[in-house]
Amino acid sequence: MAVGQLSRALHAPAHPMASPGFGKREAPDQEPRRKGDFAHLPTREAAVAQYIDRLPEGADISIKTLAREMAAYGQCAIGTALNALTAAGHLHRRRIGLMDDEGNVRHVTESHFSRTPRPAAWWHDVFTESVPSSGYDDPEPGVSERGGGDEGRGFRALARLGRREPQLALSENECYALAETAGEWFRRGASETQLVYALTLLLPARVTHPFGFVQARLLAKLPPELPPAPLAVPMTECVGCGAAGRPEDFTGGLCRPCRSTEPVRCAQGDRGGCGRPACADPACGPSPKAVRGKAARIRREMRLRREREGTRPAHRPRRARA
């Protein structure tokens, strides 16, 4: 018998995996796999959903990779099917911005797949941390949330971490030990979503010691303390010309240019106005004489400033007469 007849056919290569921290992410609290999970979908969408459902966590489910692995459909068909799965509640894709150690922001797309269709409100609650990732209500505060405040928030965030990333599941005592460090994140203005992403971004293929790994990342990626808010500089306006400046630059409500000349009385003084110097009442409009005087004063100040600085205004060359 020929040797070639005894050889088996080569197995097809496995589906490619995405970079660590990316690829397919399993949604929490899915029902067990059974026949007819995607019977409510059209034929193409059901085939794509069933194929993705069989893939392991972290598999590359980008459009190009799926089109290359599923020879029956091209990239356009795969893209349309993924959009239909998103509308049906099986797939949730979101674009987030991640900051590296150097402060550069990089936008990445996360793809979460659920065998059980979920409404948009459920996905929103999971990723905004308004409910735990299990989808159930928050438990009543008890002994496990001792300390309260930021430390209690740190304990709850670490307790939920295992639901988001099973490799980083911590015991109750380990959550107690790291609650103070996690609470420091919240004291410095970080949100729970930022803390979880910092701990789960670009994980290695296998985490052998979750407690040490989480502790090291909590300390290494601790955000800086927020600088104190700058104090607002108080500003005031001149009652004569309306120029803004610091309060110490004004005397009697007037700026230096307005104090350097004779105060101009209300333009309407002779016609029933108030007659007060430097009146700011809108009902008392300035007269043409007052406007010309103020313009002359401004021109004089500009001329004196140029003389002090040793500069002269540029003159346009005269045109030659014809």
Residue, then its C-alpha position, 0 to 999 in steps of 0.5 A: m500500500a502506498v504511503g501517501q494513502l495512509s497520511r491524513a489531511l492537514h488540519a486547517p490553521a486556527h483562527p488568528m488571535a488579536s494583539p493582547g488586550f484586543g479582539k473578541r470580548e465575551a459579554p457577562d451573564q450569557e445563556p448556555r450555548r444551544k441549538g437555534d441561538f441565532a435562528h431569529l437572524p437572516t442566514r448570512e448574519a446567523a452564520v457570522a454570529q455562529y462563527i464568532d460565537r465559537l471563537p475563543e476570547g481574544a480572537d481577531i474579529s475584524i472585518k478583514t480577518l473574518a472575510r479571509e477566514m469565511a470564504a463565502y463572504g467578502q468584506c462588504a458582506i461581513g461589514t453589513a452582517l456585523n452592523a446587523l448583529t450590532a442592531a440585534g444586540h449580539l455585538h457591541r463596538r465602542r471606540i475609546g481613547l487610551m493614554d500611554d505613559e508618555g501622555n499620548v492618546r490612542h483610539v482603539t475599538e473594542s468588540h463585545f459579543s453576546r450570544t444572548p441578545r441585549p438591548a442598548a440600555w443593557w450595554h449602556d449600563v454595563f459600560t457606564e458602571s451604573v449597574p454591575s456587569s452582571g446586569y443585576d442591581d447593586p447589593e445592599p451596602g454591608v460589611s464587604e464595603r467597609g470604609g465607605g467613601d473612596e476606599g469603598r469605591g475601590f473595593r467595589a471596583l476591584a470586586r467587579l474586575g473579575r467579571r470584566e477580565p477573568q484572569l484578574a479575579l481577586s478574592e475578598n481579602e485581596c480586594y480589602a488589601l488593595a482597596e486603599t490603593a484603588g481609592e487613591w485613584f478616585r481621590r485624584g479624580a479618576s473614574e471607575t472606567q479609567l481604573v478598569y481600563a488601566l488594569t486590563l489594557l494589553l494583558p499578557a497571554r497568561v496572568t499567573h499572580p493576579f494580586g501582584f499584577v493588579q497591585a503593580r499596575l495600580l501603583a505604576k499607573l496611578p494618575p497625578e494629583l490634580p493641580p489646584a484650580p487657578l484663582a480668577v483675577p478680578m477685573t473691573e471697568c473704567v467708568g469713563c471709557g469702559a476699559a478693563g483692568r485690575p482694581e488697583d489700577f483705578t482711582g475713583g473708578l477711572c483709569r490712568p488715561c481718563r485721570s490724566t485729563e480734565p473730566v468730561r461732564c455728561a454730554q446731556g448736561d445742558r439738555g436735561g442730563c445728569g451733568r456728572p463727570a464721567c457719567a456711565d448712564p446709557a441714557c446720557g449719550p456722549s456729545p460729538k465734542a466729548v467724542r472728539g476730545k476722547a479721540a484726541r486724548i487717545r491719539r496723544e497717549m499713543r504719540l507719547r508712548r511711541e516717543r518713549e519707545g523711540t518708534r515712529p509710525a510708518h508713512r506711506p510713500r507719496r505718489a509721483r505726480a503725473 
